[in-house]
């Protein structure tokens, strides 16, 4: 969850360089924005890291009733007229899940609908 952005940094200096919220920093990171959490997930804490295979497994799944863009810090309530399942994103190319319009003959007048 730390990064080194210049040569010759001591461990004390690196300890001050925390990975930014919405991002993960695997070993060898050179920026606090190294690996964004993918669409459909979020990270609301600093200093998170990816595992040895750089899998973005430490990002949290976006909860039902919300959607998440890449590098989301706080899940965004699903818009009125739509419902959102767990792990929803706004980009259908980046995720199989994205906000769905309310079923024909129904409506959703509030945000954050789950079904």
N, C-alpha and C positions, 0 to 999 in steps of 0.2 A: 503494500500500500504506500510505498515511498518512491521517489524518483530522484535521479541525479541529472541535473541539467548543464553541468559543466565539469571539466576535468579537475582533478585535485581536491574534490570535496571530501571533508572528513566525515566520519559516521555521525558526529554531532550535527554537522551542517545538513546532512541528508535527512536526519530525524525530523528536521523542521519542514521538509518538503513532502507534505502529505498529498496523496492523490485526491483530486477534486470529487465532490459529490456528483453522482451520475456517471462516474468513470471508474475503471479498475486499472491498477498498475501492476503488471506482472514483473518478475525479476528483470532487471536491465532497462526499466522504463526511463525515458529521457524527458518526459513531460507529465504534468499533472492531469493532462487530458489524453492519456495514452490509448486506452481502449474504452469507447463508450459502451454503456449497457445497451443491448440491442432493442429495437422496437418491441413492445410487449412486456418490457421489464423496466425496473427503476432502481435507483440506489440513493438513499437519503442520508448516507453516512460518509465521512471522509475516510481516507486511509484504507481502502479496500484493495484487495489484490486478487489476481487470477491464480489458479492452481498451476502446477508445473507444466501442464499441457496448454496453458493460456486459455482454457475454457472459461467462458464468461458465466460460470455457474454460481457466482456469489451475488449476482443481481437478483432482486426480488421479482417474482412474477407480478404483473400488474393485476390488482384485485378486480373481481367482478364489479360492474357498475362504473368502471373507469377505463381509460385507455392510456397508453404510454408511447411516446416518441423515443427515438434514440437519445440516450443520455438524459432521460427524464429523472428529475429529483423527487417530485411529488406527483403521484397519479392524477390525471385530469378527469373530472367527472364526465361521464358519457353525456353527450348533448341531448336535449329534449327531442323526442321523435325517434330516438335510437335506443338500443340496449347493447351492453358490452359484457362479454364473458371474460373469465379470468384469462390473462395473457393477451388481451386485445391490443392492437396497434392501429395507427391510422393509415399505414401504408400497406395495401394488400399485396404488393410485390415483395415486401420484406417479411410478411407474416401471413399465415393462412387465416388468422383471426383479426378482424377489425370491426368497428362499430357497425351493427346491423340495423337497418330501418325497422321500425315497428311493423308487425305483420299486417297485411291488407285488412282493412275493416277495424283496426285498433289504432290507438294513438298513445303517445307518452308526452304529457305536458310538463314533466319535471326532469331534471338532470339526474344522472347516476343510476338509471334503471339497469337491472341485472337480467331481466327476462321480460 
